[in-house]
């Protein structure tokens, strides 16, 4: 079944039935050189292209992510298999324990989420025709092995937070002020495992929807309260770091570190008189 142009010059589904008669092979004969116009080459099958965004190593908290060349028309979850390596055997993981879903913003991206075990190896196997795009192309068989980072490769950061009485979330930021990890505050603290240089902020989740909400002038609603940790966080692998954080200890206008401010303060220049 495939798409072809009909008499109205529109794409429509068309079915072909092929019958093959298999015969016993005979003793090979001496091949005669054929003319160029006598040889017919079989057409090359064109498959839907799919790429993994991550390599052979995956972060503990990160889902596996795949990108397709064109938007999908459909996919069959039964043709997607996740396995975990134990000794030398690959053990299937129950379908109910992991999810495969489309990204809400990048419609050609799909994520496979699972509660990974640190230091363990996994394999994803996808059968042929598991995915079909809007043009009728389908994927070939696919297999990918990857390993989850061990806990020793991470820094362990723990905040002892005071001043928070409502539901709130801690966000870890990179040097570009981009959120790389989010977690709810439970019993006054939040735990992360990320090596590198980072910054942190808290937003008070006033409406309890689990995300930061800006203000709305028409509804006379103020934006949710945000507090920044005033210092840079240098996290190293296999280190345990505990920080106390009173969100009201530093004035709001002095909380955000200069390195992640979009409008950085100008350096003061000293003018010396001539003598």
C-alpha positions as CSV (number, residue, x, y, z in Angstrom):
1,X,0.0,0.0,0.0
2,X,1.4,3.3,-1.0
3,X,0.6,6.8,-2.2
4,X,0.5,7.7,-5.9
5,X,-1.0,10.4,-8.1
6,X,-4.4,9.6,-9.5
7,X,-6.1,11.0,-12.7
8,X,-7.1,14.2,-10.7
9,X,-3.4,14.7,-9.9
10,X,-4.1,14.1,-6.2
11,X,-2.3,11.6,-3.9
12,X,-4.4,8.6,-3.0
13,X,-3.7,5.2,-1.5
14,X,-3.1,2.4,-4.0
15,X,-2.7,-1.3,-3.4
16,X,-0.4,-3.7,-5.3
17,X,-0.5,-7.5,-4.9
18,X,2.7,-9.3,-5.7
19,X,2.9,-13.1,-6.2
20,X,6.3,-15.0,-6.1
21,X,7.0,-18.5,-7.4
22,X,10.0,-20.0,-5.8
23,X,11.9,-22.6,-7.8
24,X,14.8,-24.9,-6.8
25,X,18.1,-23.4,-7.8
26,X,19.9,-25.1,-10.6
27,X,23.6,-25.5,-11.1
28,X,25.2,-22.1,-11.8
29,X,25.9,-21.4,-15.4
30,X,28.6,-19.4,-16.8
31,X,27.3,-15.8,-16.8
32,X,27.1,-14.1,-20.1
33,X,27.9,-10.4,-20.2
34,X,24.6,-8.5,-20.6
35,X,24.2,-5.3,-22.4
36,X,23.6,-2.2,-20.3
37,X,20.0,-1.8,-21.5
38,X,19.2,-5.5,-20.4
39,X,20.0,-4.9,-16.7
40,X,17.2,-3.7,-14.4
41,X,18.1,-2.4,-10.9
42,X,15.7,-2.8,-8.0
43,X,14.5,0.5,-6.6
44,X,16.1,1.5,-3.3
45,X,13.7,1.5,-0.4
46,X,13.4,4.9,1.3
47,X,12.9,4.9,5.0
48,X,11.7,7.6,7.4
49,X,14.7,9.0,9.2
50,X,14.9,9.1,13.0
51,X,17.8,10.2,15.2
52,X,18.5,10.0,18.9
53,X,19.5,13.3,20.5
54,X,21.7,11.6,23.0
55,X,24.6,9.2,22.6
56,X,25.8,6.1,24.5
57,X,25.6,7.8,27.9
58,X,22.5,9.3,29.4
59,X,21.9,11.4,32.5
60,X,20.0,9.8,35.4
61,X,17.1,12.3,35.3
62,X,16.9,12.8,31.6
63,X,14.5,10.9,29.2
64,X,15.7,9.4,26.0
65,X,14.7,11.7,23.1
66,X,14.1,11.1,19.4
67,X,13.6,13.4,16.4
68,X,11.9,12.5,13.1
69,X,12.6,14.1,9.8
70,X,8.9,14.8,9.2
71,X,5.8,14.9,11.4
72,X,4.3,11.4,12.2
73,X,1.0,10.2,11.0
74,X,0.9,7.3,13.5
75,X,3.1,5.0,15.5
76,X,2.6,1.6,17.2
77,X,3.6,1.5,20.9
78,X,3.6,-2.3,20.7
79,X,6.6,-2.1,18.4
80,X,8.7,-0.2,20.9
81,X,10.7,-2.3,23.4
82,X,12.8,-1.2,26.3
83,X,15.3,-3.7,27.9
84,X,17.7,-3.7,30.8
85,X,21.0,-5.6,30.8
86,X,21.6,-8.1,33.6
87,X,24.9,-9.9,33.4
88,X,24.9,-10.8,29.7
89,X,21.2,-11.0,29.1
90,X,18.7,-8.3,28.0
91,X,15.6,-8.4,30.2
92,X,12.4,-6.8,28.8
93,X,10.8,-4.0,30.8
94,X,7.1,-4.0,31.1
95,X,5.3,-1.5,28.8
96,X,3.4,0.0,31.8
97,X,6.7,1.1,33.5
98,X,7.8,3.6,30.8
99,X,6.1,6.1,28.5
100,X,6.7,7.2,24.9
101,X,5.0,10.5,24.0
102,X,5.2,13.5,21.7
103,X,6.7,16.7,22.8
104,X,4.2,19.4,23.5
105,X,6.2,22.1,21.6
106,X,8.5,20.4,19.1
107,X,6.0,18.1,17.4
108,X,8.7,16.1,15.6
109,X,10.3,15.1,18.9
110,X,9.3,12.2,21.1
111,X,10.6,11.2,24.5
112,X,10.9,7.8,26.2
113,X,10.7,8.3,30.0
114,X,11.7,5.7,32.6
115,X,13.0,5.7,36.2
116,X,16.6,4.8,35.3
117,X,18.9,2.9,37.7
118,X,22.4,4.6,38.1
119,X,25.2,2.8,36.3
120,X,22.9,0.3,34.5
121,X,22.8,-0.4,30.7
122,X,19.6,-0.3,28.6
123,X,18.6,-1.1,25.1
124,X,15.8,0.3,23.0
125,X,14.6,-1.9,20.1
126,X,12.0,-0.7,17.6
127,X,10.5,-3.0,15.0
128,X,10.2,-2.0,11.3
129,X,7.1,0.1,10.4
130,X,6.9,1.2,14.1
131,X,6.5,4.8,12.8
132,X,4.8,6.2,9.7
133,X,5.0,9.8,8.7
134,X,2.4,12.0,6.9
135,X,3.8,11.1,3.5
136,X,3.5,7.3,4.0
137,X,7.2,6.6,4.7
138,X,7.9,4.3,7.6
139,X,11.0,3.5,9.7
140,X,13.4,0.6,9.4
141,X,14.3,-1.6,12.4
142,X,16.2,0.4,15.0
143,X,18.4,-0.6,18.0
144,X,20.2,1.6,20.5
145,X,22.3,0.7,23.6
146,X,23.1,3.3,26.2
147,X,24.3,3.4,29.8
148,X,23.1,5.6,32.7
149,X,25.7,7.6,34.6
150,X,26.7,6.3,38.0
151,X,26.1,8.4,41.1
152,X,29.8,8.9,41.5
153,X,29.7,11.1,38.4
154,X,27.3,13.6,40.0
155,X,27.5,16.2,42.6
156,X,25.0,16.0,45.4
157,X,23.5,19.4,46.2
158,X,21.1,19.9,49.1
159,X,19.4,23.2,50.1
160,X,18.1,23.8,53.6
161,X,15.5,26.4,52.8
162,X,13.8,28.8,55.2
163,X,11.1,31.4,54.6
164,X,8.9,29.2,52.3
165,X,5.5,28.4,53.7
166,X,3.5,27.7,50.5
167,X,4.1,25.2,47.7
168,X,7.3,26.1,45.9
169,X,9.8,24.7,43.4
170,X,13.6,25.1,43.1
171,X,15.1,25.6,39.6
172,X,18.8,25.0,38.8
173,X,20.0,27.4,36.1
174,X,23.1,27.3,33.9
175,X,25.3,30.3,33.0
176,X,22.8,31.3,30.4
177,X,19.9,31.6,32.9
178,X,18.3,28.5,31.4
179,X,16.5,26.0,33.6
180,X,18.3,22.6,33.6
181,X,16.5,21.0,36.6
182,X,13.3,21.6,38.5
183,X,12.1,19.9,41.7
184,X,9.5,20.6,44.4
185,X,10.6,21.7,47.9
186,X,9.9,18.9,50.3
187,X,10.5,19.4,54.0
188,X,12.4,22.6,53.4
189,X,15.0,21.2,51.0
190,X,15.6,20.0,47.4
191,X,18.2,17.6,46.2
192,X,20.0,17.6,42.8
193,X,22.8,15.7,41.1
194,X,24.5,17.8,38.5
195,X,28.3,18.6,38.2
196,X,29.3,22.0,36.9
197,X,28.7,25.7,37.6
198,X,25.1,26.6,38.4
199,X,22.7,29.1,39.9
200,X,19.4,28.6,41.7
201,X,16.1,30.3,42.2
202,X,12.8,29.5,43.9
203,X,9.3,30.4,42.7
204,X,6.3,30.3,45.0
205,X,3.6,28.1,43.3
206,X,0.6,30.1,44.5
207,X,-2.0,28.3,42.4
208,X,-0.5,24.9,42.8
209,X,-0.2,24.1,39.1
210,X,3.5,23.1,39.2
211,X,4.8,25.8,37.0
212,X,5.7,29.5,37.1
213,X,2.9,31.9,36.1
214,X,3.5,35.5,35.0
215,X,1.1,38.3,36.0
216,X,-2.1,39.1,34.1
217,X,-3.2,42.8,34.0
218,X,-6.7,42.1,32.9
219,X,-7.3,39.6,35.7
220,X,-5.4,41.9,38.2
221,X,-3.1,39.0,39.1
222,X,0.5,39.6,40.2
223,X,3.3,37.2,38.9
224,X,4.3,34.5,41.3
225,X,7.1,35.4,43.7
226,X,10.7,34.5,42.7
227,X,13.8,34.5,44.8
228,X,17.4,33.9,43.6
229,X,20.2,32.2,45.5
230,X,22.7,35.1,45.6
231,X,25.8,33.1,45.0
232,X,27.3,30.9,42.3
233,X,27.3,27.2,42.9
234,X,30.4,25.2,41.9
235,X,29.5,21.5,41.9
236,X,32.1,18.8,41.4
237,X,31.6,15.1,40.7
238,X,31.2,12.9,43.8
239,X,31.0,15.9,46.1
240,X,28.2,16.5,48.7
241,X,27.4,20.1,49.2
242,X,24.8,21.5,51.6
243,X,23.7,25.1,51.6
244,X,21.5,27.1,53.9
245,X,19.1,29.4,52.0
246,X,16.9,32.1,53.6
247,X,15.0,33.5,50.7
248,X,14.5,36.9,52.5
249,X,18.0,37.3,53.9
250,X,19.1,39.3,50.8
251,X,17.1,42.1,49.3
252,X,15.2,41.1,46.2
253,X,17.1,43.7,44.0
254,X,20.4,42.2,45.0
255,X,19.7,38.5,44.9
256,X,20.3,37.7,41.2
257,X,24.0,37.1,40.5
258,X,25.5,39.5,37.9
259,X,26.7,36.7,35.7
260,X,23.2,35.7,34.7
261,X,21.7,39.1,34.4
262,X,20.7,40.1,30.9
263,X,21.4,43.8,31.6
264,X,24.7,43.6,33.5
265,X,25.7,46.5,35.6
266,X,28.4,48.8,34.1
267,X,31.8,48.8,35.7
268,X,32.7,51.9,37.5
269,X,35.6,53.8,36.0
270,X,38.0,55.9,38.1
271,X,39.1,59.1,36.6
272,X,42.5,60.3,37.7
273,X,43.5,63.9,37.4
274,X,46.7,64.9,35.6
275,X,49.6,66.0,37.7
